[in-house]
């Protein structure tokens, strides 16, 4: 299955915005954003290849991307996504405030 964001935003106001389960194989591509106002933006329970998109969580105890099952090393990321995932939440970890 391919989800092409195509410059659009998927917004969820309560809970998880996008979830995968079991033996699913999903590729998320294109520019765009997946946002959850209070939960996880992308909850991975299957096989996901990320080739684009921005994943944002507004929940204080939630991640932009959460890997539930399987081997996290099986998630395929473009080089720039590996950098972005490493930087997620940096301002919170470092105690930086922003306005």
Rosetta constraint file for C-alpha pairs under 8 A:
AtomPair CA 1 CA 25 HARMONIC 6.28 0.50
AtomPair CA 1 CA 26 HARMONIC 4.88 0.50
AtomPair CA 1 CA 27 HARMONIC 6.38 0.50
AtomPair CA 2 CA 26 HARMONIC 5.69 0.50
AtomPair CA 2 CA 27 HARMONIC 4.76 0.50
AtomPair CA 2 CA 28 HARMONIC 5.97 0.50
AtomPair CA 2 CA 29 HARMONIC 7.46 0.50
AtomPair CA 3 CA 26 HARMONIC 7.26 0.50
AtomPair CA 3 CA 27 HARMONIC 6.13 0.50
AtomPair CA 3 CA 28 HARMONIC 4.79 0.50
AtomPair CA 3 CA 29 HARMONIC 6.31 0.50
AtomPair CA 4 CA 28 HARMONIC 5.91 0.50
AtomPair CA 4 CA 29 HARMONIC 4.86 0.50
AtomPair CA 4 CA 30 HARMONIC 5.38 0.50
AtomPair CA 5 CA 9 HARMONIC 7.20 0.50
AtomPair CA 5 CA 28 HARMONIC 7.27 0.50
AtomPair CA 5 CA 29 HARMONIC 6.21 0.50
AtomPair CA 5 CA 30 HARMONIC 5.18 0.50
AtomPair CA 5 CA 31 HARMONIC 5.94 0.50
AtomPair CA 5 CA 32 HARMONIC 5.19 0.50
AtomPair CA 5 CA 33 HARMONIC 7.27 0.50
AtomPair CA 5 CA 53 HARMONIC 7.00 0.50
AtomPair CA 6 CA 29 HARMONIC 7.95 0.50
AtomPair CA 6 CA 30 HARMONIC 5.34 0.50
AtomPair CA 6 CA 31 HARMONIC 5.77 0.50
AtomPair CA 6 CA 32 HARMONIC 6.26 0.50
AtomPair CA 7 CA 30 HARMONIC 6.81 0.50
AtomPair CA 7 CA 31 HARMONIC 4.79 0.50
AtomPair CA 7 CA 32 HARMONIC 4.26 0.50
AtomPair CA 7 CA 33 HARMONIC 7.66 0.50
AtomPair CA 8 CA 31 HARMONIC 7.47 0.50
AtomPair CA 8 CA 32 HARMONIC 4.90 0.50
AtomPair CA 8 CA 33 HARMONIC 6.61 0.50
AtomPair CA 9 CA 32 HARMONIC 5.51 0.50
AtomPair CA 9 CA 33 HARMONIC 4.64 0.50
AtomPair CA 9 CA 34 HARMONIC 5.73 0.50
AtomPair CA 9 CA 35 HARMONIC 7.30 0.50
AtomPair CA 10 CA 17 HARMONIC 7.25 0.50
AtomPair CA 10 CA 33 HARMONIC 6.30 0.50
AtomPair CA 10 CA 34 HARMONIC 4.77 0.50
AtomPair CA 10 CA 35 HARMONIC 6.11 0.50
AtomPair CA 11 CA 17 HARMONIC 6.54 0.50
AtomPair CA 11 CA 34 HARMONIC 6.10 0.50
AtomPair CA 11 CA 35 HARMONIC 4.79 0.50
AtomPair CA 11 CA 36 HARMONIC 5.85 0.50
AtomPair CA 11 CA 37 HARMONIC 7.56 0.50
AtomPair CA 12 CA 16 HARMONIC 6.84 0.50
AtomPair CA 12 CA 17 HARMONIC 4.98 0.50
AtomPair CA 12 CA 35 HARMONIC 6.23 0.50
AtomPair CA 12 CA 36 HARMONIC 4.71 0.50
AtomPair CA 12 CA 37 HARMONIC 6.21 0.50
AtomPair CA 13 CA 36 HARMONIC 5.97 0.50
AtomPair CA 13 CA 37 HARMONIC 4.93 0.50
AtomPair CA 13 CA 38 HARMONIC 6.54 0.50
AtomPair CA 14 CA 36 HARMONIC 6.85 0.50
AtomPair CA 14 CA 37 HARMONIC 6.33 0.50
AtomPair CA 14 CA 38 HARMONIC 5.51 0.50
AtomPair CA 14 CA 39 HARMONIC 6.54 0.50
AtomPair CA 15 CA 36 HARMONIC 6.75 0.50
AtomPair CA 15 CA 37 HARMONIC 7.76 0.50
AtomPair CA 15 CA 38 HARMONIC 5.97 0.50
AtomPair CA 15 CA 39 HARMONIC 4.54 0.50
AtomPair CA 15 CA 40 HARMONIC 6.78 0.50
AtomPair CA 16 CA 36 HARMONIC 6.16 0.50
AtomPair CA 16 CA 38 HARMONIC 7.93 0.50
AtomPair CA 16 CA 39 HARMONIC 5.11 0.50
AtomPair CA 16 CA 40 HARMONIC 4.79 0.50
AtomPair CA 16 CA 41 HARMONIC 5.63 0.50
AtomPair CA 16 CA 42 HARMONIC 6.80 0.50
AtomPair CA 16 CA 43 HARMONIC 6.96 0.50
AtomPair CA 17 CA 34 HARMONIC 6.88 0.50
AtomPair CA 17 CA 35 HARMONIC 6.53 0.50
AtomPair CA 17 CA 36 HARMONIC 5.46 0.50
AtomPair CA 17 CA 39 HARMONIC 7.60 0.50
AtomPair CA 17 CA 40 HARMONIC 6.65 0.50
AtomPair CA 17 CA 41 HARMONIC 4.95 0.50
AtomPair CA 17 CA 42 HARMONIC 6.29 0.50
AtomPair CA 18 CA 34 HARMONIC 7.71 0.50
AtomPair CA 18 CA 41 HARMONIC 6.17 0.50
AtomPair CA 18 CA 42 HARMONIC 4.92 0.50
AtomPair CA 18 CA 43 HARMONIC 6.28 0.50
AtomPair CA 19 CA 42 HARMONIC 5.80 0.50
AtomPair CA 19 CA 43 HARMONIC 4.62 0.50
AtomPair CA 19 CA 44 HARMONIC 5.93 0.50
AtomPair CA 19 CA 45 HARMONIC 7.20 0.50
AtomPair CA 20 CA 24 HARMONIC 6.51 0.50
AtomPair CA 20 CA 26 HARMONIC 7.72 0.50
AtomPair CA 20 CA 43 HARMONIC 6.43 0.50
AtomPair CA 20 CA 44 HARMONIC 5.17 0.50
AtomPair CA 20 CA 45 HARMONIC 5.07 0.50
AtomPair CA 20 CA 46 HARMONIC 5.44 0.50
AtomPair CA 20 CA 47 HARMONIC 7.81 0.50
AtomPair CA 21 CA 44 HARMONIC 6.98 0.50
AtomPair CA 21 CA 45 HARMONIC 4.42 0.50
AtomPair CA 21 CA 46 HARMONIC 4.93 0.50
AtomPair CA 22 CA 45 HARMONIC 5.91 0.50
AtomPair CA 22 CA 46 HARMONIC 5.02 0.50
AtomPair CA 23 CA 46 HARMONIC 5.37 0.50
AtomPair CA 23 CA 47 HARMONIC 6.99 0.50
AtomPair CA 24 CA 46 HARMONIC 5.01 0.50
AtomPair CA 24 CA 47 HARMONIC 5.93 0.50
AtomPair CA 25 CA 46 HARMONIC 6.38 0.50
AtomPair CA 25 CA 47 HARMONIC 4.76 0.50
AtomPair CA 25 CA 48 HARMONIC 5.91 0.50
AtomPair CA 26 CA 46 HARMONIC 7.90 0.50
AtomPair CA 26 CA 47 HARMONIC 6.25 0.50
AtomPair CA 26 CA 48 HARMONIC 4.85 0.50
AtomPair CA 26 CA 49 HARMONIC 6.33 0.50
AtomPair CA 27 CA 48 HARMONIC 5.66 0.50
AtomPair CA 27 CA 49 HARMONIC 4.60 0.50
AtomPair CA 27 CA 50 HARMONIC 5.93 0.50
AtomPair CA 27 CA 51 HARMONIC 7.13 0.50
AtomPair CA 28 CA 48 HARMONIC 7.44 0.50
AtomPair CA 28 CA 49 HARMONIC 6.31 0.50
AtomPair CA 28 CA 50 HARMONIC 5.08 0.50
AtomPair CA 28 CA 51 HARMONIC 5.91 0.50
AtomPair CA 28 CA 52 HARMONIC 6.36 0.50
AtomPair CA 28 CA 53 HARMONIC 7.22 0.50
AtomPair CA 29 CA 50 HARMONIC 6.28 0.50
AtomPair CA 29 CA 51 HARMONIC 4.56 0.50
AtomPair CA 29 CA 52 HARMONIC 4.38 0.50
AtomPair CA 29 CA 53 HARMONIC 6.34 0.50
AtomPair CA 30 CA 51 HARMONIC 6.88 0.50
AtomPair CA 30 CA 52 HARMONIC 4.89 0.50
AtomPair CA 30 CA 53 HARMONIC 6.08 0.50
AtomPair CA 31 CA 52 HARMONIC 5.73 0.50
AtomPair CA 31 CA 53 HARMONIC 5.10 0.50
AtomPair CA 31 CA 54 HARMONIC 7.73 0.50
AtomPair CA 32 CA 52 HARMONIC 7.62 0.50
AtomPair CA 32 CA 53 HARMONIC 4.97 0.50
AtomPair CA 32 CA 54 HARMONIC 6.36 0.50
AtomPair CA 33 CA 53 HARMONIC 5.29 0.50
AtomPair CA 33 CA 54 HARMONIC 4.59 0.50
AtomPair CA 33 CA 55 HARMONIC 5.89 0.50
AtomPair CA 33 CA 56 HARMONIC 7.50 0.50
AtomPair CA 34 CA 41 HARMONIC 5.77 0.50
AtomPair CA 34 CA 42 HARMONIC 7.43 0.50
AtomPair CA 34 CA 53 HARMONIC 7.17 0.50
AtomPair CA 34 CA 54 HARMONIC 6.20 0.50
AtomPair CA 34 CA 55 HARMONIC 4.93 0.50
AtomPair CA 34 CA 56 HARMONIC 6.32 0.50
AtomPair CA 35 CA 40 HARMONIC 8.00 0.50
AtomPair CA 35 CA 41 HARMONIC 5.20 0.50
AtomPair CA 35 CA 55 HARMONIC 6.02 0.50
AtomPair CA 35 CA 56 HARMONIC 4.84 0.50
AtomPair CA 35 CA 57 HARMONIC 5.93 0.50
AtomPair CA 35 CA 58 HARMONIC 7.72 0.50
AtomPair CA 35 CA 64 HARMONIC 7.94 0.50
AtomPair CA 36 CA 40 HARMONIC 5.89 0.50
AtomPair CA 36 CA 41 HARMONIC 4.91 0.50
AtomPair CA 36 CA 56 HARMONIC 6.48 0.50
AtomPair CA 36 CA 57 HARMONIC 5.04 0.50
AtomPair CA 36 CA 58 HARMONIC 6.07 0.50
AtomPair CA 36 CA 59 HARMONIC 7.58 0.50
AtomPair CA 37 CA 57 HARMONIC 6.10 0.50
AtomPair CA 37 CA 58 HARMONIC 4.53 0.50
AtomPair CA 37 CA 59 HARMONIC 6.34 0.50
AtomPair CA 38 CA 57 HARMONIC 6.63 0.50
AtomPair CA 38 CA 58 HARMONIC 5.08 0.50
AtomPair CA 38 CA 59 HARMONIC 4.09 0.50
AtomPair CA 38 CA 60 HARMONIC 7.66 0.50
AtomPair CA 38 CA 62 HARMONIC 7.61 0.50
AtomPair CA 39 CA 57 HARMONIC 5.99 0.50
AtomPair CA 39 CA 58 HARMONIC 6.66 0.50
AtomPair CA 39 CA 59 HARMONIC 5.04 0.50
AtomPair CA 39 CA 61 HARMONIC 7.83 0.50
AtomPair CA 39 CA 62 HARMONIC 5.43 0.50
AtomPair CA 39 CA 63 HARMONIC 7.52 0.50
AtomPair CA 40 CA 56 HARMONIC 7.68 0.50
AtomPair CA 40 CA 57 HARMONIC 5.47 0.50
AtomPair CA 40 CA 59 HARMONIC 7.26 0.50
AtomPair CA 40 CA 62 HARMONIC 5.22 0.50
AtomPair CA 40 CA 63 HARMONIC 5.27 0.50
AtomPair CA 40 CA 64 HARMONIC 5.48 0.50
AtomPair CA 40 CA 65 HARMONIC 6.44 0.50
AtomPair CA 40 CA 66 HARMONIC 6.86 0.50
AtomPair CA 41 CA 55 HARMONIC 5.60 0.50
AtomPair CA 41 CA 56 HARMONIC 5.72 0.50
AtomPair CA 41 CA 57 HARMONIC 5.52 0.50
AtomPair CA 41 CA 63 HARMONIC 7.12 0.50
AtomPair CA 41 CA 64 HARMONIC 4.96 0.50
AtomPair CA 41 CA 65 HARMONIC 6.04 0.50
AtomPair CA 42 CA 55 HARMONIC 6.83 0.50
AtomPair CA 42 CA 64 HARMONIC 6.29 0.50
AtomPair CA 42 CA 65 HARMONIC 4.74 0.50
AtomPair CA 42 CA 66 HARMONIC 6.28 0.50
AtomPair CA 43 CA 65 HARMONIC 5.98 0.50
AtomPair CA 43 CA 66 HARMONIC 4.90 0.50
AtomPair CA 43 CA 67 HARMONIC 6.15 0.50
AtomPair CA 43 CA 68 HARMONIC 7.04 0.50
AtomPair CA 44 CA 48 HARMONIC 7.03 0.50
AtomPair CA 44 CA 65 HARMONIC 7.40 0.50
AtomPair CA 44 CA 66 HARMONIC 6.00 0.50
AtomPair CA 44 CA 67 HARMONIC 4.72 0.50
AtomPair CA 44 CA 68 HARMONIC 5.82 0.50
AtomPair CA 44 CA 69 HARMONIC 7.18 0.50
AtomPair CA 45 CA 67 HARMONIC 6.49 0.50
AtomPair CA 45 CA 68 HARMONIC 5.32 0.50
AtomPair CA 45 CA 69 HARMONIC 5.02 0.50
AtomPair CA 45 CA 70 HARMONIC 7.25 0.50
AtomPair CA 46 CA 69 HARMONIC 7.00 0.50
AtomPair CA 46 CA 70 HARMONIC 7.33 0.50
AtomPair CA 47 CA 74 HARMONIC 7.25 0.50
AtomPair CA 47 CA 75 HARMONIC 6.74 0.50
AtomPair CA 48 CA 75 HARMONIC 5.74 0.50
AtomPair CA 48 CA 76 HARMONIC 7.04 0.50
AtomPair CA 49 CA 75 HARMONIC 5.82 0.50
AtomPair CA 49 CA 76 HARMONIC 4.80 0.50
AtomPair CA 49 CA 77 HARMONIC 6.53 0.50
AtomPair CA 50 CA 75 HARMONIC 7.57 0.50
AtomPair CA 50 CA 76 HARMONIC 6.14 0.50
AtomPair CA 50 CA 77 HARMONIC 5.39 0.50
AtomPair CA 50 CA 78 HARMONIC 7.13 0.50
AtomPair CA 51 CA 77 HARMONIC 6.56 0.50
AtomPair CA 51 CA 78 HARMONIC 6.11 0.50
AtomPair CA 52 CA 81 HARMONIC 7.92 0.50
AtomPair CA 55 CA 64 HARMONIC 4.93 0.50
AtomPair CA 55 CA 65 HARMONIC 6.56 0.50
AtomPair CA 56 CA 63 HARMONIC 7.57 0.50
AtomPair CA 56 CA 64 HARMONIC 4.61 0.50
AtomPair CA 56 CA 65 HARMONIC 7.98 0.50
AtomPair CA 57 CA 62 HARMONIC 6.25 0.50
AtomPair CA 57 CA 63 HARMONIC 5.80 0.50
AtomPair CA 57 CA 64 HARMONIC 4.78 0.50
AtomPair CA 58 CA 62 HARMONIC 7.49 0.50
AtomPair CA 59 CA 63 HARMONIC 7.61 0.50
AtomPair CA 67 CA 72 HARMONIC 6.53 0.50
AtomPair CA 70 CA 74 HARMONIC 8.00 0.50
AtomPair CA 71 CA 75 HARMONIC 7.85 0.50
AtomPair CA 77 CA 81 HARMONIC 5.73 0.50
AtomPair CA 77 CA 82 HARMONIC 6.14 0.50
AtomPair CA 78 CA 82 HARMONIC 6.59 0.50
AtomPair CA 79 CA 83 HARMONIC 6.74 0.50
AtomPair CA 80 CA 84 HARMONIC 6.28 0.50
AtomPair CA 81 CA 85 HARMONIC 6.03 0.50
AtomPair CA 82 CA 86 HARMONIC 6.24 0.50
AtomPair CA 83 CA 87 HARMONIC 6.34 0.50
AtomPair CA 84 CA 88 HARMONIC 6.19 0.50
AtomPair CA 89 CA 93 HARMONIC 6.28 0.50
AtomPair CA 90 CA 94 HARMONIC 5.98 0.50
AtomPair CA 91 CA 95 HARMONIC 5.88 0.50
AtomPair CA 91 CA 96 HARMONIC 4.82 0.50
AtomPair CA 91 CA 97 HARMONIC 6.86 0.50
AtomPair CA 92 CA 96 HARMONIC 6.22 0.50
AtomPair CA 92 CA 97 HARMONIC 7.72 0.50
